[in-house]
Amino acid sequence: MIRFERTRWMVGILTLGLGCGVALAQEAPPAKPRTEATWPGLTRTGTVLLPNGWSLKPAGRQAKLGDFPVAIAEHPTEPILAVLHAGYGEHEVITLEAATGKTIARVALKESFQGLTWSSDGKRLYVGGGWDDVVYRFDHSAGLLSNKFEIKYPARAVGRRVPAGLAVSKDGETLWVANAFGHTLAKFDGAGNLQVELDLGTDSYPYGLAWDEASGKLYVSLWAKGEVAVVDSTKGEVVARWLTQEHPNEMLLTKGGKTLYVANANRNTVSVFDAKEGKAIETIGTAIDPNAPPGSTPSSLALTPDEELLFVANANTNDVAVFNVKEAGESKPLGFIPAGWYPTSVRVARAGKTLYIANGKGTSSKANREGPNPLAERNAGVREYIAGLFQGSLSILPIPGPKEMLAYSKTVYECSPLRARSTEEVPTRPANFPIPTKVGAPSPIKHCVYIIKENRTYDQVFGDLPEGNGEKALCLFPEEITPNHHALVKEFVLLDNFYAEAEVSADGHEWSMGAYASDFVERTWPLSYRGDRRVPYPSEGALAIARPANGYIWDRAAARGLSYRSYGEFIKNGATVDEPSTTSIETLKGHFDPKFRGYDLNYPDVKRADRFLEELAGFEKTGDLPNLVILRLPNDHTSGTRPGGPTVSAMVADNDLALGRVVEGLSKSRFWPNMAIFVVEDDAQNGSDHIDAHRTVALAISPYIKKHSVDSTMYSTTSMIRTMGLILGFEPLSQFDAAARPMANSFTLTPDLAPYTARPARIDLNARNGRDAFGAEVSMELDLDEAEDRADDLVFNEIIWKAVKGKDSPMPPPVRSAFVLPRGK
């Protein structure tokens, strides 16, 4: 049974604010009509407003950690914590003083993914070794780790095992390992010899372990299957499978093996089982609103020693949910504790008086005004690349009582725009306004065209526009190179306060299509971008486990009975340009153009525009343009300075011309009176921007746009998805588009049907790189063909900068700051 009623009661008794304060605004002289602006940053209430519209005000003492802490383990007898880091940067285990968070020692690891546990006597620490297929075992004394020993697997013909959950017997003679990417469960003896390897099924992704040694039952969460496998540890065989919800990950087993708690990351839930009886007894909702769509991402669990309080780390909503679970199956919600950015692990101290929370991305974004050395050896002190920028933190706080819980809960509600949005957007807009106030209300817009581009910041393209909050010195692609981008924002609306939720393309395409990046994507992409080619690219339909619980935007369209078609998004190209593209996504089959070329930097965007316009001509004849069109124009990514290849400026100009031609064709079609076009980069990557590196290029184009205006309302990619959902009448995909501010301030009730005329390219689209171009040799070595972002982005961005500005022009530092101070203050 699902016990959401008590969560509703909790929501009802808390009288909570609707916002998290007004950020300190940056002044920019208006040149044409514009909205009031709230910028990311430190607010007057002491919270940090993130670029995605959510805020942080973590409870307790904050101690610095390293790059993406993923697990905490408290020593069984001493006041010492071990913390495992497995992000883009240094992989390491550090030991800390439990009371203060002060670092005692740190040990570098070649690689890790998950898996951290002490032996029962605390003399040894076990750590998963990631794609190297080892488990590290360290001797321990007074916080110091020594005598590293590698527990190795025998070689296998295909793929890697990748240790995740670990469980050690009380006598230290048996080690069980869940092999996440090997889809097996392994048993080692005390000497490190493999005894058993149990196949748990294709694409099962075993993740967490909980072992009841007394009964011999070993529980394995199957990340991709929505199941817990029950294994007889004495026989080494699966004896039962229990259904959970999507993405079961960390588990907790109570003393005596009676009750099993399972966190379900792709839902907002924890599954509760009577382990003795082998049956589900409760599903606990962890979101701040019982009706919220998926998005909380519960990823870690902790119990007080008396097993009366359960703590659940909600990674994506930056909080810890607290429940009274004294009576198994009869949980009572007690409220929420504000955490830092993306809490990955929560633990209760052995004495039951202190709570520890590892925040994967720390407590804020931060400025980078001195800048990286893009050519420095990776991990040699370079921390300004966005993938390794957000260093983790540890929150240390006393277990809160009722009074503290009420105050903490109030903070959590104030820092989430989710509830605020449900009451803020009251139906005050006129009837038949193009952006309805609720799903299902009518709109004169019947067709949304959603165009996805690649990896540019606002300042790189629009920094030269005096109308917006830009910095001209950072503009790489001004009007001479991007005449259509500039003309479109001048004729329609300039969006200068728009941000991508994503850090890179791997999570960028998930956010752009699903308004969410699952825990699988968040955990995997930093390792893929770290340069380990063994780690799979986790996005764009490559792996089914990456799929969000509610799927993607086309799934919402299908459920609504809308027509939809994809041009290049979540599509696999044919081996040659003459071979058709394919897709592994069931709901896209029959709803994509097999003749449209997806990501391929050797294929011009103008040819993609030609193909789309060819199909548009067919729709003109039949009158059945799909309600939702998704179109990919990726070549503003560029391919650097490869000798003989198009120059950086030529590729961006090609992208610009393609966009202009597509918009012209659509605006001169029979569908224009009922159309809105939305354009966004999937992410902003490592380009320079003086506000924040998440700030990106976004356009809104429609007869219903407020012409010749600047809209400085704070929007994000999920705002765009939310806007399309309101227009077309489909429900939010996640908590993030549910909470996002619709782009109503950009629209007007009265349409202007004047079409757009594409501007011709002003530079030579056929310009080629010479062999003496800056970075030519390096560009030859960069991997730019298989998928976005396989190249070293620090190196790649300097090549782009100097290819445009000249090899003697130093690349300015990208600025990533939630602490942006007002100009002139």
N, C-alpha and C positions, 0 to 999 in steps of 0.2 A: 504494500500500500504506500501511496505517496503522501507524505505529511507536510502539505504546504499551508494548512490552515493556521498553524501557530506562527508561521512567518508573516502571514497577513495581519495577525493580531499584533505582532511586534511592530510592523509598519504603522499600524493604527495608533499605538500608544506613544510613538515618538513624534513630537512636534518639531520638525526639522526644517532648516533653511533650504533654499532652493539653489543657491549658488555658492561659489567658493571665493567670493570677493571679486573685485574689479581689478584687472591687471593695470599696472602703470603704463599708460599709453605713450607711444612715441609720436611726437608731433611731426607732421609732414604738411607743408603748405598745399591746400587743395587747389587744383587747377580746373576742376570741373565737378559737378555734383557727386558727392561721395557720402558714404555712411560713416557713423561713428566707429572708431576702431578700439578693440581690445587686443593687445598683443601678448604672446606667450611671455611668461616671466614671473618674477616674484611679486606677489600681490600685497596689498596693504594689510591683509589679514594674516600674513606670514605663510600662506600656502604658495606652492609653485604651480602655475598654470602650464600644463604641457601643451605641445602643439596639437594634440588630438582633442583638446577641449576638456580633458579630465585633469584633476589636480592631485597634488601630493601634500600631505602633512603627517609624516609617519610618527607614530608614538614611540616614546622611550629614547634611550641613548643610542646614537648612531656611530658605529665603528666602521672604518674603511676596510673593504675587502678587495679582491682582485677582479679579474675579468670573468663575469658571468658565473657567480657561485651557484651550484645546482643542488648541493646536499650538505646538511649539517649532521654530525654524529657526536654526541656527548660521551666522554670517557665513562666507563661503568663505575669507577670509584673515585676519580680525581676531578677537580674543577677545571677541566680542559675540554675544549671543543676542537674537533677537526672539521674543516670546511673544504670541499672539493670544488675546483673551478674548471669549467669545460666550455669556454667561449671561443671567441676569435683569437684572443691573445694567448698569454702564457697559461698553459695547463699546469695546475699545481695543487698540492694539498698544503694547507697552512694549519697550524695549531695556534689556539688563542687561549688567553685567560678567560674563563667563563664569566667572571664577574665584571670585567672591564672591556673585553673585546680586544685587549692588547695582544699583538702578534708575538708568539713565542718563537716559532720557527716556520720555515717554508721549504717545501721540497718540490722541485720542478719535475714535471712528467712530460714524456714525449707526447702523449695523447691520452685523453680520457673521454668518456661519454656520460657514464653514470656508475653508481656502485660504490658505497662507502660504509664500512662497518668495523666495529671493534671486536676482538675476541672477548669472551665472557670475563676473562681476568684482566683485560686491558693491556696486556703485554704485546699485542700485535694489532696492527691496523691493516685492513684489506681494502684495495682500491681497484676499480675497474680500469682496464687499459685501452678502452676504445677499439679503434680499427686495427690496432696491433695484435689483437687477440691474445691478450695476457691479463692476468690479475696480479697486481703488485701486492706483495706482503712486506710490511715494515715491522721491525722491532721498535718498541716504544719505551721511553723512560723520561718522566718529568717533562713531557711535551716535546721531546726530541725524537725524531724518526731516523732510524738507521738500518743498515744491513738489508737493503732492498733486495727482494727475491722475486723472480718472475715465475709465476705459475702459468705454464704454457699449454696450449692446445696442440694436438697433432695437426699437421697441415691438412687442408681440405681442398677439393678440386675447384669449387666455385664459391665465390663470395666470402665474406668475413662474418664472424660470430658476433662481435661487439658486446662485451659484458655490460649488463645493467644491474638488476637486483642481485644482492649477495646475501647469503645466510650461512652462518658458521655454527657448528655444533658446540655444546657447552665444553666438551673436552678438547675442542680444537682439532679434532682428527678428521672432520668432514666439512667440506665447503661446497655449497650449492650455488650455481651461477645461472641466472636467466640471460640467455644470449639473444639480445633484441633483434639483430638483423640476421642471425643465423637460424632463428625460429626453433631453438632447441633449449633444453635444460641440461646442464652439465653437473656432474658430481666428481669432486677431486678428493683424494685422501690427504692425510696430514703432510705427506712428503711432496704434494703437488702433482701427483699422478692422476690422469683422467681415468675414472672408474666406469662412468655411465654417461652417455649422451642420448637424451630422450627427444625424439622428434615431436614437436607440439603442433605441427601442421603448417602448411604453406601460408606465408604471409600472416602469421599469428603475432609476431613481434612481442614475445614475452618480455615483460618489463620489471614488475615488482615481485618480491618474494615475502612470504610470511610462513614461518615454520613452527608447528606444534610438535616439538620433539617427543613429548610424552606419548602422543597418539600416533605419531609417525606421519601425520598429514602435513603436506607441503602445499601451500597455495601460491599459484602463479597467475598474475594478471596478464591477460593477453590483450595488448594495447590496441591491436587492429581488429580484434574479433568481438569486443564487447562481452568478454567472458572471463571467468576465473577458472583455471584448470586446477582440479584437486588431485594431487599426486600422492600415491602411497610411497613414502620415501624409503621404506624397507625393501619394496619390490621394484621400485623405479618404473612405475606405470601409472597412467592417468586412470582414475577411478570415477571421476565425475567432472562435469562442466556446469558452472552456474552462470546464468545470464546477468550481466550488469547493463549499464548504458555505455555510450560510446567513449572510447579511450580510457579504460581503467588503467590506472598507473600505480601510485603508491598505496600500500595497504597497511592496516594495523590489526593485530590479533590481541584480544584481551587475555589476561592471565587465565590459565586453565584452558585456553583454547575455545572459549565459549562463543565469543562474538567477533566477527570479522567485518572491518570497515574498509571500503574500497572507494577511492576518489575517482570520479569519472570526468576527465578533463574536457571532453568535447560537449559535455552537458554541464548544467549548474547543479550537480548532484553528488551525493555519496550513497553508495549502495551498502546496506547493512544485512548481514547474514547471521542466522543462528548456525554456527559452524558445527555444533553437535548434531543438530537435526538435519543439516544440509538444506536449509530453505531460506529464502529472502524474507525478512521481517519488516523492512522499512526502506524508503528512499528519502533522503534528507535533501531539501533544497537549500543551496548555499548563496543564492543571489540576493541582492538587497531588495528586489521586488519579486514576489512569487510568480508573476506573469511575465517576467523578463525572458526574452529569447536567449539562446546560448551565448556564451562570451565570458563568463566568470573564470573559467579554466581552473577548477579546483585541482591542485597538483601535489599537495602534501598534507599529511595528517599528523596530529599529536594528541595524546591523552595525558591528563594529570595522573599521578601515581595511584590515586584512589579510583581512577577510571570513571569519574563523574563528569568531567568536562572534556569535550572534543573540540579541537581547533583545526580549522580547514583553511589553508592558504589559497585564496583566489588570485591566481597569477595576473590575469589580464585586467582585473578591476582593482588591483592594488590594495587588498584588504584581507583580513583573516576573520572568518565567520566562527562564532562560538556557540556551542550547544551544550545543554545539560543532557547527558545520556545515562544518567544513573539507572534508569529503567530501560533496558534494551528494547528497542522497538517503539519507545515512547519519548522521543527526543523533544526537547523544548528549546527554541531559539532564545539566546541571551543577547544577541547583538553582534557588532562588528568592531574590529580594531583596525585603525588606519596603518597601512604598511607603506614601504617604499615602492619603487617602480618594479613591477613584475616579481612579486615574492615567489620563490621557487621551493623553499623548504621552511617548515616550522617545527620547533621542538620545545618540549617542556623540560625544565631542569629536573634532575633526579630527585631533588628535595621538594619539587612541586611548587616552588615559589616564584620562579622566573620563566619568562617566555623568550625564545630566540627566534628571529625571523631573518632569513637570508633574502635580500632583495637583489634579484638578478641584474637589474639595470641601475641600481643605486637610488639616489634621492632627487635627482634632477638631471636635465640636460645641462651642458655647461659651455662657456665660451672658449674659443680657441683663437686667441688674437696673435699669438706668436707663430703658430703654424707648424706643420710637420715638415720633415725632410722626405719628400716622396721617394727618393732614391735610397733611403737608408734601408739597411737590412731589416726585414720584417721582424717584429717583436724585440728589436734592439732599442727600446725606449720610445718607439713611435706609437702614440696613443690617440692621434687626432683623426684617424680614419674612422668613419662613423661606425663600422662594425666592431671596433674595439674601444670606442669612446666612453661608453657608459659603464664605469666601473661599479662593482657591486658594493653593498653595504650590509651590515648586521645590525638589526634593531634588538636592543636588550631592554626588557621592561618587566616590572613585577606583574604577576598574574592579577588582572584587574578584578575588583569587586563590583557590586551593582552600580554604585555611583560612578565609578570610572567607566564602566561599560556604557552607561547612558551618554556620557560626554564623548567617548570614542565613537559610538554609533552615530551621534549627531555629526561629527567630523566626517565620517565616511559618507554619509548621505549628502553633506554639503560639497564634498569633493567629487561626487559623481553627477554628471549632467543628466543621467537617465531619468530620475524622478522629476527633475526640474523641467525637462523637455515635455513631459506628459501634461504639465499644467501651464507651461509658458506659452506654447503656441495655441492660444485660445482662438476660437473661430471669429476673428475680427476682420479678415480679408473679405472683399466683396464676393458675391456669388459669381461662380464661373471664373474666379481668378485662376491663372494657369497652374499655380502650385496650391493644391487643396490643403486644408488644415488637417484632414484625416484620410486614411486609406479608404478608397471606395467612393469618395466625393468626386463629382465630375470635374474634368479639365478640358479646355479646348485643344490641348496638345494630345495627339494620338500616337505620335511616333517619336521615340528617343533614339538618337544616334550617339553612341558612346565610343570615343576615339582614344586609344591608349598609345602613348609614346614612351620614350626611354630616357630616364636618368638626368634630367636637367633641373637646375634650380631657377628660381625667379630672377635673381640678379644676373645670371648668365645670359638670359634672353631679354628681360625687360628692365634691367638696371639702368638703361639709358632714358627711360621715360620719366619726365619730370612730374607727370600726373600721379605717379605711384610712389610708394616708399621704397625706392631702389637706390643702389649705389653704382654710379656710372663706371667707376674704376674697375668693378668686378664684371662688367658686361662683356662677354665674349662674342655674342652673336647679335649685334645691334640691327637696326632696321635695314641696313645695306645687305645683310645676310638673310634676315627673316622679315621681308616686307609684308608677307601675309599675316604672320603672327601680330605684327605691329598694327596693321590696318584693321584686323579683326577686333583687337581690344580697344582701338580708338573708335571704331564704328559701333561696337556693341558695348561690352563692359570690361573694365580692367579689374581683375581680382588680385590684389597685392597682399592678401593676408590668408593665403591658402596653403595647406600643408598635406604632405603624404604621411599616413600612419606608419608606413614601412621604412626600414632602413636600407634595404637592398632589393634587387629584383626578385629574389627567391621568395621573400615574403610580400614583395610589392604586387605581384600578380595575384596572390591570394587575397590581399586586402582589396585590390581593385575589382576583383570579380566576386569575392565572397564576404566583404566587409569584416574580415577576420583572418588571422593566421593561427592555425591550430598549434597546440603544444608540440606536435611532431615537427612542424615547420620551424618553430622558434628554437627548438632544441638542436635541430640538424643543420640549418643554414650556416651558423657561425663556423662549424667544422668544415663544411664544404668550401666556404670562402677563405678558410685558413690555408688552402692550397693542397689539401689531401684529396687527390683524385679518386681515392677509394670510396669517399663519402658521396652518396648519390645526391644529385640536385633534387630538392624535395618538393618542387612546385610544378604548376601548369599541367597537372594531370599525369606527371611522371610516376607517382605512387599513389595508390588509392587511399592509403592511410592519411595522406595530407588533407583530404577533403573535410571541410567544416561540417558540423552536424546538419545544418540546413542547406548544405550545398552552395551553389553559386547563383548569380543573378538570373541566369537562364532557367534554373530550376524554379525560381519564383515566378518567372514569366510563364513557364509551362503549367504550373499549378493554377495560375490565374486564367489559363486558356488563351494566352496571348501568343501571337506569332513572333518568332525571334530567329536571328541568323548571325553566325559568327564568321568574321573574315580574319583568320589568322590567330585568334586567341584560343589557347589550349588545343592547338592543332599541331600535328607532326608533318613536316614537309616531306614531299616525295624526294627520292634520291637525286633527281634532276628536276629542273624547272618544268619539264614536260610531263613529269609523273604527278598524279594527283596526291593531294594531302589527305591525311587520315586523322582520326581521333579515337581515343580510348574512352571518351566520356559518353556514356549511354544517352544522356539527354541532349547531347549535341549531334548525335548521329542523325543525318537527314536535315540538320539545321546549320550546316556550315557549307562554305563554298570550297570544294576540293581544288578549284583552279587558282585560288588565292594563295600567294606565297607568304608564309609566316616569317618568323625571325630568320633572316638571312641577309647579312650585311653586304653580300655581293649582288643583291637584287635591288634595284632602285625603288624608292617609294613612289615615284611618279608612275611606274608600271603597276604598282598596287592600286594607285588611284585610277588608272585606266581600267583595270579589271573591275573595280567597284562601280565605276561609272557605266561600264558595259552592262552590269547587272541592274543598275538603277534605270537604265533605258528600258530594260525588260519590265521592271515594275511599273514604269510609266504606262506601258501598253496595257498591263493587266489591272493596274490600280490597287495592287496588293503589297505595297512596301511593308515589311514586317514592323510590328509595333516596337520591337527592340532590335537595333542593329549594333553589333559590336565590331569595331574596325581597328586593326592594328597597323600603325605606321611607326616602325622601330628605328629608322635610320638616323635619327638625331643622336643615337648612341654613338655613332661614328666608329671607324675602325683604325683610328690613330693615324700614324704616318707611314704605313706600309708602302714601300717603294712600288710605284705603278698603280697603287690604289687611289680612289678619290680622296682629295684633301678633306680635312675635318670640316672646313667651311663649306665645301661643295656638298658634303653629305647632309649637313644641317640645312643648306639651301634647298637641296632636293626634297627633304622632309617638309620644308616650309611650302614649297610649290605644290607638293602633293596635297597638303592640308588645304591650301587655298583653292585648288581645283575641286576637291571633294565638297567643300563648303559652297562654292559657286554652283556646282551641279545640283546639290540638294536645294539651294535657295531658289533655283530657277525651275524646280520640279513642281508638279501638281500637288505635292505633299507639304510644301513649305508653310502654308497657312496653319498647319496643325503639327508643327515640328519643333523640337528643341535638340540642339547639338551640344554635347558636353565633351570637352577635351582635357586630358590630364596625363601627366607622366606617371608611370607605375611607381617610381620613387625618385628621390632627388640625389641619391648617392653622395659622392664626395666633392661635388662642385662647391664653389664659394658662394656664400650668401650672408649678408651682414646682419640678418635677423636670426635665422636658424637654418641649418642644413636640411631640415625637413620641408622648408618652404619651397614651393615648386610652381611650375608653369601650369595654369589651368585656364580654360576658356569656357564661356557659356554663350551660345549663339542661337537666336530664335527671333521670330517676329515680335515675341512678347518680352524681349529683353529691354531694359531701360537703356535706350541708345545714348552713346557718348557719356557714359557715367563711370565712376570708380566705386566699386563695392569693397570696402575694407572690413566687412564683417568677417570674423574668424571662422573659416570653413576648413574642411579636410576632405579627403577622398570619400569617406563615408557620408559626408554631407551631400556629395554628388549622387551617391547611390540612394540615399534617403529621398532626395529630390525626385529622382526617376521613379522610385517606388510610389511616392505620393501621386505623381502624374499618371502612372500606368495602373495604379491600384493594387500593388502587391505589398505584403507585409514585410517588415524588416527582417534581414537575414540574421543579425546578431544584436547584442546589446549596443554595439558601436554605431550602426546606422540608426537604431532606435533612438539613441541619445544624441545623434548628430543634429546640428542646426540645419534645417532646409534652406535652400538658397533663394528664399522668397524675396529678399531685398534686391536681387538682381533683376526681378521681373516686374512687369506692369500689366494692367488689365487691358490696355488698348494696344492692339498689334500694329506694327509698321511692316508692311509686306515687301518693302524694297529689297531686291535681291543683292547678293554680294558679288562683286566682280574680282576675280583672282588677279593678283599682281604678278607680273612676270618676274622671273629671277633676275637679280641685278649683277650676279657674279657668274662665272663660268661653271656650270654643273659638271663639266667634263675635266676640270682641273685635276691634275694628278700629282701625287707626291714624288719628289725626286729622291735619289738615293742619299743625298746629303741633308735631307730634312731632319730636324731634331727628333731623336728617338726612333729613327728608321729601323735600325738593327733590332732594337728592343721590341718595336711593334711587330716585327717578323716572328718574334718568339712568343708574343702574347696569344693566348687562346681566345679568339673572338668568333669562332665559327659555330661551335656546338650549341652554346646557350649564352644568354646575357651574363655578364659579370664573372666569367671564368678567368678573365685577366686580372692581374694585380692592379687594383683600382687606384692606389696611390701613384704608381708609375704611370698608369694610363691617363690620369687626369692632368699630370704635369705635361705629358706629351700633347694633349689637347690644348692646354693653355699656351704652350710655347709655339705650337703649330699655327695658332691664330695671332698671338701677340709678338712673336719673335723669340728666338732662342736665348736672347740676352735679357728677356723680361722675366723677373722672378715671379713665380706663382704665389698669389696672396693666400693667406690661410683661410680655410673655410671656417665660418663662425657657427657654432652650435650652442645656443644659449637659451636656457629658460630664465636666465638672470639678465635679460636685456633691460638696460636702464634708459629712461627717456632722454632724448637728445636735448641738450641745453640744461639738464637738471644738475 
